[in-house]
Amino acid sequence: MAIAKILGIETEYGVAGGPDFDPTTASSIIVNAYAQQGRTRITWDFNDESPGTDARGILGLGALAPMIETHLANTVLTNGARLYVDHAHPEYSSPECDTPAQATLYDQAGEEVMRRALQVANETLPPELAISLYKNNSDGKGNSYGTHENYLVSRKVDFSDVVRAMVPHFVSRQVIVGAGKVGTETKIGEASRADFQLSARAEFFEEIVGLETTLKRPIINTRDEPHSDAERFRRLHVICGDANMSPVATFVKLGSTALLLAALEDGGASQFPTPPTRPVRAIHEFSFDTTLRHAVADDSGLTRSAWDYQDELWLLAHRYVERHGGAAVASPEETRQILEQWREMLDGVRDHPDDVADRVDWVAKKRIVEGFQSRYDLPSRDAKLRAIDLQYHDVRRDKSLAQRVGLRQMASDEDIRNGVLRAPEGTRAYFRGECVTRFPDDIVSANWDSIVFDVGHGPLQRIPMMDPTRGTRELTGSLFEQNSTAIALVAALNG
């Protein structure tokens, strides 16, 4: 039986400006501005970090595990999230969420955190050194940075089956959840002569499977770092997605992937369509094809377009929900919404793109770009069009073009503001968030699966949280009601 699909998103934000125009300095200013505003001063605990562990059991030749930058700004927020500097980018890692809709909300809460941090930071800087932040995936100079999804998966599923089942989805889903992009930045992209792409990030992928996240990027990342009980769980770390400005696109990206993983756990990999014979080539070529007609071959002799793959995968997910109910992913109503939006967006991009411009980022962006290009009679890769692409992703509401195109919303501004401060109640993020909110002066450090307390006497006390489905308000809310101090809480947990 499929396990609960606890999930979340890590987003590295593009950064420009700041002292000496140094991105690491600017990123540190952003993170520290938010922390010093009184939000939190609790540092991240790196003791349990193991980014070099490979799901295949060995580290491949030439593979490089991601470097842990322990010296850079890094803190835990009251909503259970992590805010830190990662490879010269400010990164927001959302708290663990128990439904795709909730994860979408906390992704938007991350945008609001960045807006607030940006405002505070720029109040301390002269105008000529003002920092700008962008929720995008490349700097226009050949450098890409990630928007990574994470899904809780049963350890019982063989990793080779994860690869077999999920490659078709990851190479094709950009037809509905791609963020769009003017031009190209890589040698492969330049050879395509594509003026506009479905995906901002697809052209940067070079391997089918691998451990790296910054070099030789793989479609399926093999990092085996569950941040939980490794005997029961694995965390599928998905690095091939785009940073979506459309909340509905984020919702469908998370929801479709979670449903397919649940279907894999309950029905095995054989029910999935055969992957392309050359998956890396497929993810590139699908991104370069805005007509959605380009097809690639698989080892069975069939050819499919990205749209065809998504159509088959939607049918698979639909049948799965009919037979199993989809409870591992969300409520019946939310599961219905996932399938409904997925279907509408898929049919829309093929038949009536304008009808889904309020949900599909690449369609919305392409309309803006083409309109501006036509109005001013610009060549397809004019710098002004690339600037429009960037401005679509600006986090500032008064500057962002994404805020002006009528993207369909899923959460109210009030819900997003609450998400900035309060953690989800249905995962262990609730316990972490409440501890950070109530006892900030008594916490030495925290991470995803533990919190370290200093209660004023004796050794430091590490409280493990090895099951992401526990630590919920239902299970731990009474502990906070009955224990108003950190020392009382720790005693109750140890008792």
C-alpha positions as CSV (number, residue, x, y, z in Angstrom):
1,M,0.0,0.0,0.0
2,A,1.3,3.4,-0.9
3,I,2.7,5.5,1.9
4,A,1.7,9.1,2.6
5,K,3.4,11.4,0.0
6,I,4.9,14.0,2.3
7,L,6.4,16.6,0.0
8,G,8.0,20.0,-0.4
9,I,10.0,22.3,-2.7
10,E,13.4,23.9,-2.4
11,T,13.9,27.0,-4.5
12,E,17.2,28.8,-5.2
13,Y,16.4,32.4,-6.1
14,G,18.3,34.3,-8.7
15,V,20.1,37.3,-7.2
16,A,21.5,40.5,-8.7
17,G,23.1,43.7,-7.2
18,G,24.4,44.1,-3.7
19,P,27.9,45.2,-2.5
20,D,30.5,44.6,-5.2
21,F,27.8,42.8,-7.1
22,D,28.9,39.6,-5.4
23,P,26.0,37.1,-5.3
24,T,27.2,35.3,-2.2
25,T,27.4,38.5,-0.3
26,A,24.0,39.6,-1.6
27,S,22.5,36.3,-0.7
28,S,23.9,36.4,2.8
29,I,22.5,39.9,3.3
30,I,19.0,38.6,2.3
31,V,19.1,35.6,4.7
32,N,20.5,37.6,7.6
33,A,18.1,40.5,7.0
34,Y,15.2,38.1,7.6
35,A,16.8,36.4,10.6
36,Q,17.8,39.7,12.2
37,Q,14.4,41.1,11.8
38,G,13.5,38.9,14.7
39,R,12.1,36.0,12.7
40,T,14.6,33.5,13.9
41,R,18.2,33.1,15.0
42,I,18.3,29.3,15.2
43,T,21.2,27.8,13.2
44,W,21.0,24.7,11.0
45,D,22.3,21.4,12.4
46,F,24.5,19.7,9.7
47,N,25.3,16.5,11.8
48,D,22.8,14.4,9.8
49,E,23.6,15.7,6.4
50,S,24.8,13.0,3.9
51,P,24.5,14.3,0.3
52,G,27.1,11.9,-0.9
53,T,25.0,8.7,-0.2
54,D,24.0,7.2,-3.6
55,A,20.7,5.2,-4.0
56,R,22.6,2.9,-6.3
57,G,24.9,1.9,-3.5
58,I,28.1,3.2,-5.0
59,L,29.5,6.5,-6.0
60,G,29.9,6.5,-9.8
61,L,33.2,7.3,-11.4
62,G,33.5,11.1,-11.8
63,A,30.4,11.7,-9.6
64,L,30.6,14.6,-7.2
65,A,28.4,14.9,-4.1
66,P,27.0,18.4,-3.5
67,M,29.2,20.5,-1.2
68,I,27.8,21.4,2.2
69,E,28.6,25.1,2.8
70,T,28.4,25.2,6.6
71,H,29.9,28.7,6.9
72,L,27.2,30.5,5.1
73,A,24.0,32.1,6.5
74,N,21.5,29.3,7.5
75,T,18.5,29.4,9.7
76,V,15.2,27.7,10.7
77,L,11.9,29.6,10.4
78,T,8.9,29.6,12.6
79,N,6.9,27.9,9.8
80,G,9.3,24.9,9.9
81,A,11.1,26.0,6.7
82,R,14.8,26.5,6.2
83,L,16.3,29.7,4.8
84,Y,19.9,29.7,3.8
85,V,22.6,30.5,1.2
86,D,23.3,27.7,-1.2
87,H,25.9,28.1,-3.9
88,A,25.6,31.9,-4.0
89,H,21.8,31.9,-4.0
90,P,19.3,32.5,-1.2
91,E,17.3,29.3,-0.9
92,Y,14.0,28.7,0.8
93,S,13.2,25.0,1.6
94,S,9.6,24.7,2.5
95,P,8.5,22.7,5.5
96,E,7.2,19.2,5.0
97,C,3.6,19.2,3.7
98,D,1.0,16.5,3.5
99,T,-0.8,17.5,0.3
100,P,0.1,19.1,-3.0
101,A,-2.2,22.1,-2.3
102,Q,-0.5,22.7,1.1
103,A,3.0,22.4,-0.5
104,T,1.9,25.0,-3.1
105,L,0.8,27.3,-0.4
106,Y,4.1,27.0,1.4
107,D,6.0,27.6,-1.8
108,Q,4.1,30.9,-2.1
109,A,4.9,31.6,1.5
110,G,8.6,31.3,0.5
111,E,8.1,34.0,-2.1
112,E,6.6,36.2,0.6
113,V,9.6,35.5,2.9
114,M,11.9,36.6,0.1
115,R,9.9,39.7,-0.5
116,R,10.1,40.7,3.1
117,A,13.8,39.9,3.4
118,L,14.4,41.9,0.2
119,Q,12.6,44.9,1.6
120,V,14.5,44.8,4.9
121,A,17.9,44.3,3.2
122,N,17.4,47.1,0.7
123,E,16.5,49.5,3.4
124,T,20.1,49.1,4.7
125,L,21.8,49.6,1.3
126,P,22.3,52.7,-0.9
127,P,20.0,52.7,-4.0
128,E,22.8,51.9,-6.4
129,L,23.6,48.7,-4.5
130,A,19.9,47.5,-4.2
131,I,19.4,43.8,-4.5
132,S,16.9,42.1,-6.9
133,L,15.6,38.6,-6.5
134,Y,14.1,36.4,-9.2
135,K,12.2,33.1,-8.9
136,N,13.7,31.6,-12.0
137,N,16.3,29.0,-13.0
138,S,19.2,30.6,-15.0
139,D,21.1,33.8,-15.2
140,G,21.2,34.1,-19.0
141,K,24.9,33.5,-19.1
142,G,24.9,29.7,-19.0
143,N,24.5,29.2,-15.3
144,S,21.5,27.3,-13.9
145,Y,20.1,27.0,-10.4
146,G,17.5,24.7,-9.1
147,T,13.9,24.3,-8.0
148,H,14.0,20.9,-6.3
149,E,10.9,18.8,-5.3
150,N,11.0,16.2,-2.6
151,Y,8.7,13.2,-2.2
152,L,8.5,10.6,0.5
153,V,8.7,7.1,-1.1
154,S,8.7,3.7,0.5
155,R,12.1,2.0,0.8
156,K,10.4,-1.2,-0.4
157,V,10.4,0.2,-4.0
158,D,13.5,-0.7,-5.8
159,F,15.3,2.4,-7.1
160,S,15.6,1.0,-10.6
161,D,11.8,0.9,-10.7
162,V,11.7,4.5,-9.7
163,V,13.9,5.3,-12.7
164,R,11.9,3.1,-15.1
165,A,8.6,4.6,-14.0
166,M,9.4,8.3,-13.6
167,V,11.7,9.1,-16.5
168,P,8.7,9.3,-19.0
169,H,7.0,11.9,-16.6
170,F,10.1,14.0,-16.0
171,V,11.1,14.3,-19.6
172,S,7.5,15.2,-20.7
173,R,5.8,17.2,-18.0
174,Q,7.2,20.5,-19.2
175,V,4.4,20.7,-21.7
176,I,2.1,21.8,-18.9
177,V,4.4,22.9,-16.1
178,G,7.4,24.4,-17.9
179,A,8.1,28.0,-17.0
180,G,9.1,29.0,-20.5
181,K,12.3,30.7,-21.7
182,V,13.5,33.1,-24.4
183,G,16.4,31.6,-26.3
184,T,19.0,29.1,-25.1
185,E,22.2,29.1,-23.1
186,T,24.0,25.8,-23.8
187,K,25.7,24.4,-26.8
188,I,22.9,21.9,-27.3
189,G,20.4,24.7,-27.0
190,E,22.2,26.9,-29.5
191,A,22.4,24.0,-32.0
192,S,18.6,23.7,-31.8
193,R,18.1,27.4,-32.9
194,A,15.1,27.5,-30.6
195,D,13.8,31.1,-30.0
196,F,11.6,30.0,-27.2
197,Q,11.5,26.9,-25.0
198,L,8.8,25.2,-22.9
199,S,11.3,24.7,-20.0
200,A,13.8,27.1,-18.4
201,R,16.0,24.3,-17.2
202,A,15.7,21.3,-19.5
203,E,18.6,22.2,-21.7
204,F,21.0,21.9,-18.7
205,F,20.5,18.1,-18.2
206,E,23.2,15.7,-19.4
207,E,22.6,12.3,-17.7
208,I,19.7,10.0,-17.1
209,V,20.7,9.0,-13.6
210,G,23.3,10.5,-11.3
211,L,24.3,12.0,-8.0
212,E,25.3,15.5,-9.1
213,T,23.0,18.6,-9.0
214,T,25.3,21.3,-10.5
215,L,27.4,19.3,-13.0
216,K,26.3,16.6,-15.4
217,R,22.8,17.1,-14.0
218,P,20.7,13.9,-14.2
219,I,17.0,13.6,-14.9
220,I,16.8,11.2,-11.9
221,N,18.9,12.3,-9.0
222,T,20.2,9.4,-6.9
223,R,20.9,11.3,-3.6
224,D,19.8,8.9,-0.9
225,E,19.4,11.2,2.0
226,P,15.9,10.5,3.4
227,H,16.0,12.9,6.4
228,S,14.0,10.2,8.2
229,D,14.2,6.5,9.1
230,A,16.3,5.1,6.2
231,E,15.0,1.6,6.7
232,R,11.5,2.6,5.9
233,F,11.7,5.7,3.7
234,R,13.6,7.2,0.9
235,R,13.3,10.8,-0.3
236,L,13.0,11.2,-4.1
237,H,15.0,14.4,-4.8
238,V,13.7,15.8,-8.1
239,I,15.9,18.4,-9.7
240,C,14.6,18.7,-13.3
241,G,11.7,21.0,-12.6
242,D,11.2,24.7,-13.3
243,A,10.4,27.5,-10.9
244,N,6.7,28.2,-11.5
245,M,5.1,31.5,-10.9
246,S,1.7,29.9,-11.6
247,P,0.3,28.3,-8.4
248,V,-1.8,25.9,-10.4
249,A,1.2,24.8,-12.3
250,T,3.0,24.1,-9.0
251,F,0.0,22.2,-7.8
252,V,-0.2,20.0,-10.8
253,K,3.6,19.5,-10.9
254,L,3.5,18.2,-7.3
255,G,0.1,16.5,-7.6
256,S,0.8,14.6,-10.8
257,T,4.2,13.4,-9.6
258,A,2.8,12.3,-6.2
259,L,0.0,10.4,-7.8
260,L,2.4,8.6,-10.1
261,L,4.7,7.6,-7.3
262,A,1.7,6.3,-5.3
263,A,0.7,4.3,-8.4
264,L,4.2,2.9,-8.6
265,E,4.2,1.8,-5.0
266,D,0.8,0.0,-5.4
267,G,1.1,-1.3,-8.9
268,G,4.7,-1.5,-10.0
269,A,6.7,0.0,-12.8
270,S,5.4,-2.3,-15.6
271,Q,2.2,-0.2,-15.9
272,F,4.1,2.9,-17.0
273,P,4.9,3.8,-20.6
274,T,8.3,2.8,-21.9
275,P,10.8,5.5,-21.5
276,P,12.4,7.1,-24.6
277,T,15.4,5.3,-25.9
278,R,17.4,8.5,-25.4
279,P,15.8,10.3,-22.4
280,V,18.3,13.2,-22.3
281,R,17.8,14.0,-25.9
282,A,14.1,13.7,-25.4
283,I,14.0,16.2,-22.5
284,H,16.0,18.7,-24.7
285,E,13.9,18.2,-27.9
286,F,10.6,18.4,-26.1
287,S,11.6,21.7,-24.6
288,F,12.7,23.1,-27.9
289,D,9.3,22.2,-29.6
290,T,6.6,24.7,-28.9
291,T,4.3,23.0,-31.5
292,L,4.1,19.9,-29.1
293,R,4.3,17.6,-32.2
294,H,7.9,16.3,-31.9
295,A,8.0,12.6,-31.2
296,V,10.8,10.4,-30.0
297,A,11.2,6.6,-30.1
298,D,11.3,4.0,-27.3
299,D,12.8,0.6,-27.3
300,S,9.5,-1.1,-28.2
301,G,9.4,0.7,-31.5
302,L,6.7,3.2,-30.6
303,T,7.1,7.0,-31.0
304,R,5.5,9.5,-28.6
305,S,5.5,13.3,-28.2
306,A,5.7,14.8,-24.8
307,W,1.9,15.4,-25.0
308,D,1.4,11.7,-25.8
309,Y,3.4,10.7,-22.7
310,Q,1.5,13.0,-20.5
311,D,-1.8,11.7,-21.9
312,E,-0.8,8.1,-21.1
313,L,0.4,9.1,-17.6
314,W,-2.8,11.0,-16.9
315,L,-4.9,7.9,-17.8
316,L,-2.6,5.8,-15.5
317,A,-3.2,8.2,-12.6
318,H,-6.9,8.4,-13.3
319,R,-7.3,4.6,-13.2
320,Y,-5.1,4.5,-10.1
321,V,-7.4,6.9,-8.3
322,E,-10.5,5.0,-9.4
323,R,-9.1,1.7,-8.0
324,H,-7.2,3.0,-4.9
325,G,-8.7,6.4,-4.1
326,G,-5.5,8.4,-4.0
327,A,-5.6,8.7,-0.2
328,A,-1.8,8.6,0.0
329,V,-1.7,11.9,-1.9
330,A,-4.7,14.0,-0.8
331,S,-8.4,14.0,0.0
332,P,-10.8,12.8,-2.7
333,E,-11.7,16.4,-3.5
334,E,-8.1,17.6,-3.9
335,T,-7.2,14.5,-5.9
336,R,-10.1,15.2,-8.2
337,Q,-8.8,18.8,-8.6
338,I,-5.3,17.5,-9.5
339,L,-6.7,15.2,-12.2
340,E,-9.1,17.9,-13.5
341,Q,-6.4,20.6,-13.8
342,W,-3.9,18.3,-15.2
343,R,-6.4,17.2,-17.9
344,E,-7.5,20.8,-18.7
345,M,-4.0,22.1,-19.0
346,L,-2.9,19.1,-21.2
347,D,-5.8,19.5,-23.6
348,G,-5.5,23.3,-23.5
349,V,-1.9,23.5,-24.5
350,R,-2.6,21.4,-27.6
351,D,-6.0,22.7,-28.6
352,H,-6.7,26.2,-27.1
353,P,-3.5,27.6,-25.4
354,D,-5.2,30.9,-24.6
355,D,-7.6,29.1,-22.4
356,V,-4.9,27.9,-20.1
357,A,-2.7,31.0,-20.2
358,D,-3.9,31.7,-16.6
359,R,-2.3,28.4,-15.4
360,V,0.5,27.4,-17.8
361,D,3.6,29.6,-17.3
362,W,5.2,29.0,-20.7
363,V,2.0,30.0,-22.5
364,A,1.5,33.1,-20.4
365,K,5.2,34.2,-20.9
366,K,5.2,33.4,-24.6
367,R,2.1,35.7,-25.1
368,I,3.9,38.5,-23.3
369,V,7.1,38.1,-25.3
370,E,5.4,37.8,-28.7
371,G,3.2,40.8,-28.0
372,F,6.2,42.9,-27.1
373,Q,8.2,41.6,-30.0
374,S,5.4,42.4,-32.5
375,R,4.7,45.8,-31.1
376,Y,8.4,46.9,-31.4
377,D,9.4,44.7,-34.4
378,L,12.2,43.0,-32.5
379,P,14.3,40.0,-33.5
380,S,13.5,36.8,-31.7
381,R,16.4,36.9,-29.3
382,D,16.6,40.6,-28.7
383,A,18.0,41.5,-25.2
384,K,14.7,43.3,-24.5
385,L,12.9,40.0,-24.8
386,R,15.3,38.3,-22.5
387,A,14.7,41.1,-20.0
388,I,11.0,40.5,-20.2
389,D,11.6,36.8,-19.5
390,L,13.6,37.8,-16.4
391,Q,11.0,40.3,-15.3
392,Y,8.3,37.7,-15.4
393,H,10.0,36.1,-12.4
394,D,10.7,39.2,-10.3
395,V,9.6,38.6,-6.7
396,R,8.5,42.3,-6.3
397,R,4.8,42.5,-6.9
398,D,5.0,45.9,-8.6
399,K,7.8,44.7,-10.9
400,S,6.8,41.1,-11.7
401,L,5.1,40.5,-15.1
402,A,3.7,37.3,-13.7
403,Q,1.6,39.4,-11.3
404,R,0.0,41.2,-14.3
405,V,-1.1,38.4,-16.6
406,G,-4.0,37.1,-14.5
407,L,-2.5,33.8,-13.2
408,R,-5.2,31.8,-11.4
409,Q,-4.7,31.8,-7.6
410,M,-5.3,29.0,-5.2
411,A,-4.7,30.6,-1.8
412,S,-5.7,33.9,-0.3
413,D,-3.2,36.5,0.7
414,E,-4.2,35.9,4.3
415,D,-3.4,32.2,4.0
416,I,-0.1,32.9,2.5
417,R,0.8,35.4,5.3
418,N,-0.2,32.7,7.9
419,G,2.0,30.3,6.0
420,V,5.0,32.6,6.5
421,L,4.7,32.4,10.2
422,R,2.9,29.1,11.1
423,A,3.9,25.5,10.1
424,P,1.7,22.9,8.5
425,E,-0.2,21.0,11.1
426,G,-0.2,17.5,9.5
427,T,3.5,16.7,9.5
428,R,6.5,16.9,11.8
429,A,7.0,20.5,10.6
430,Y,4.4,21.4,13.1
431,F,6.5,20.3,16.1
432,R,9.6,22.0,14.7
433,G,7.8,25.2,14.0
434,E,6.1,25.3,17.4
435,C,9.5,24.7,19.1
436,V,11.1,27.5,17.1
437,T,8.2,29.9,17.8
438,R,7.9,29.1,21.6
439,F,11.4,28.4,22.7
440,P,13.9,30.1,20.4
441,D,16.3,31.0,23.2
442,D,16.5,27.3,24.3
443,I,17.2,25.7,20.9
444,V,20.9,25.4,19.9
445,S,20.1,24.1,16.4
446,A,17.6,22.1,14.3
447,N,17.3,20.2,11.1
448,W,14.7,18.1,9.3
449,D,14.8,15.1,11.6
450,S,15.9,16.5,15.0
451,I,16.0,19.5,17.3
452,V,18.8,20.2,19.8
453,F,17.8,21.9,23.1
454,D,19.9,23.5,25.8
455,V,17.7,23.6,28.9
456,G,20.3,25.3,31.1
457,H,21.8,22.3,32.9
458,G,23.2,19.0,31.9
459,P,24.1,17.9,28.4
460,L,22.4,19.2,25.2
461,Q,19.2,17.3,24.5
462,R,18.6,16.1,20.9
463,I,15.0,15.3,20.1
464,P,14.8,13.0,17.1
465,M,11.9,13.2,14.6
466,M,12.6,10.3,12.3
467,D,9.0,9.9,10.9
468,P,7.8,12.8,8.7
469,T,4.2,11.8,9.3
470,R,4.4,12.3,13.1
471,G,5.0,15.4,15.2
472,T,1.7,16.7,14.0
473,R,-0.6,19.0,15.9
474,E,-2.9,16.1,16.6
475,L,-0.1,14.1,18.1
476,T,1.9,16.8,19.9
477,G,-0.4,19.8,20.3
478,S,-1.3,18.9,23.9
479,L,2.4,18.7,24.8
480,F,2.7,22.4,24.1
481,E,-0.5,23.2,26.0
482,Q,0.7,21.2,29.0
483,N,4.4,22.3,29.0
484,S,5.0,26.0,28.7
485,T,8.9,25.9,29.0
486,A,11.5,24.1,27.0
487,I,12.8,22.2,30.1
488,A,9.3,20.9,30.8
489,L,8.7,19.9,27.2
490,V,12.0,18.0,27.0
491,A,11.3,16.3,30.3
492,A,7.9,15.2,29.1
493,L,9.4,13.9,25.9
494,N,12.1,12.0,27.8
495,G,9.6,10.7,30.3
